[in-house]
Amino acid sequence: MTKFPETTSSNIYDRDFLLWVQTTANLLKVGKFTEINIPNLIE
């Protein structure tokens, strides 16, 4: 079985900023506010 790397919001922020921005924008669009990494968003 293939194991995929962890894709938490903070992990994406550190590895691929553009992907993090796109993911955060999508979370905002669908109203999943509790899944947004607020400290990174503020930064």
N, C-alpha and C positions, 0 to 999 in steps of 0.2 A: 504494500500500500504506500502511495506517495504521501509524504508529509509536507504540507505547505507551510511557509513561514507565517509567523503570527502577523495578523493585519490589524492590530489595534490602532486607534487613531494616533496615539503618540508615537508608535513605531513607524507608521507611514510618514508622519511629520519629520522624523529624523532621517528617513531613507529616501523619500521621494516627495518633495514639497508640492509639486504640481498635482500629484495624485491625491495628496492630503487635502488640498484646496477643493478639488473636484468632489471628493468624498464628503467633505464638510458641507459644501453647497448642496449636494443631494440630500444629506441628512436634514438640512434646514428646509428644503423644499417639501419634504414628506413629513415634516413635523416631529422628527425623532430627536428632540432637543436633549434628552437625557444621554444620548450616545455621542454628543459633541464634546470634544476635548476643549473645555472653556479656557484653561490656562494658555494653551497654544494659540487659540483664537485671539485672545487678548494680546499676546505677544506680537 
